[in-house]
Amino acid sequence: MTAIIDLLSSDIVQTVLIGAALLGAISGMLGAFAVLRRQSLLGDALSHAALPGVCLGFLIAGGRDLGSVMAGAFGTGALAALIMMLIVRRTTLKTDAALGIVLSVFFAVGIVLLTVIQTQGGSGSLGLMTFLFGQAAAILRSDLWVMGGIGLAAILLVLAFWKEFKLVSFDTAFARAQGFPVTALEAVLTVMVALAIVVGLQLVGVVLMVALLIAPAAAARQWTKSLGGMVVVSAAIGATSGAGGALVSATTRGLATGPVVVLIATGIVMVSLLIAPGRGLIWQAAATQRARARISDGRVLATLQGFAQMHDDAGYPSERGMLQIALGAKPPAATLASLESRGLIRSVTHPPETTPHWELTKAGHTEAAALSGEPETRQHTK
C-alpha cells in the first residue's frame, strides 16, 4: 500500500493517470455516436489520416509543439472526412471503398513525411514516433490543459445539440424529412470524432486510437438502452480503462500505457458481451433455454388436455407411451418433473396397468387453456 501511495505521489504518474482518464472519458463519450451511426471504420480512417497532420504540425512549428501537432492532426483528419463524404456523394463508390482509399493514401503520405523528418536529424524528430504507437510518459502538465480544453469543447457541443445528434444517430431519414440539416450535423459529429482522435494520439497513438474510441461504446451498448445512459456509461468505461491502464503500466516495468489501456477496454467489452443483463451471451443462452422449456411444457400440457377433451374427462390419465406417440418423441423426464413440481400435472396409477400415468390438475387445465388461447376444459370429477 505504501508503495502505491508513493507511486501516486509522483508528478509523472499523476499526469499520465489524469491524461489517460481524460482521454478515455472523451473517447468513450464521442465514440458512442460513432458506434450508433455504424461508423467504427471512420474512426480508423481518421486516426490514420491524422499522421500527416502530425508531421505538418511539427514542420510548421519547427519542433514537437503539442498544440501545433494537434492542430495539424485535426486539419488532416477533417480533410480526410470531407474527402470521404465527397467520394461517397459524387461517385458510385460505397463508403467502405472511400474509407479504404482515404485511409491508405493519408497514412502513406504520413509515413513519407515522417521518414523525411527523421532523415533531417534532430532530437525533436524522435518524438514523432510516439504519435504512431503512443508514449504516455511524454505527456506534460501543459498537455493536460490542451486535452481538457478539447474535451470541454466536445462536451459543450454535445449538450448544445443533444436532440439533433440523437435524432441523426438513430433515424437520419426522419431527421432529413423534418428539415434538419443532416449533412451539417453529420459533419459536426465527424469533427467530434476527429477531436477525440487528436486528443488520444500522444497516449495510444495512431494505430490503437480506434480501439479506445470504439471499445468503451461497444461495451456500454450492452448495458443500457438509452442514448444518454450509453454516453455516460461509455465515458465511465473509457475513463476507467485509461486510469487502470496507467496504473498497471506504472506498477509493471516495461509495459507501455497505450496498449494496456486498449487491452483493459477490450477486456471490459468481452465481459460485457458475456454477462450484460438482457443482451449478454450468457443471458441470451439462458433465455433460449427457458423458451425451449416453455415450448416443451406447453406441448405436454396441450397433449394431456387433448386426451382429456377426447375422453370428456378432465382427469383422464395419460400413459407415457400415449404421450410419446402424440408428441412424436418421448417426453423428457425433466419436463414431467418440472410440471409436477409446479402443480400442473400429477402422477397417478391406473390399474390394472403398472406403467406411470399423468393427469392435468385444475391449475394445469388453466395453464393449458391460456397457452392455447381456448376456453378452459370443463372440470369433471371421477
Buried (B, 14 or more C-beta within 10 A) or exposed (E): EEEEEEBEEEEBBBBBBBBBBBBBBBBBBBBBBBBBBEBBBBBBBBBBBBBBBBBBBBBEBEBBBBEBBBBBBBBBBBBBBBBBBEBBEEEEBEBEBBBBBBBEBBBEBBBEBBEEBBEEEEEBBEBBEBBBBBBBBBBEEEBBEBBBEBBEEBBEBBEEBEEBBBBBBEEBEEBBEEEBEBEEBBBBBBBBBBBBBBBBBBBBBBBBBBBBBBBBBBBBBBBBEEBEEBBBBBBBBBBBBBBBBBBBBBEEEEBBBBBBBBBBBBBBBEEBBEBBEEBBEEBEEEEEEEEEBEEBBBBBBBBBBBBBBEEEBBBBBBBBEBBEEBBEEEBEEEBBEBBBEEEBBBEEEBEEEEEEBBBBBBEBBBBBBEBBEEEBBEEEEE
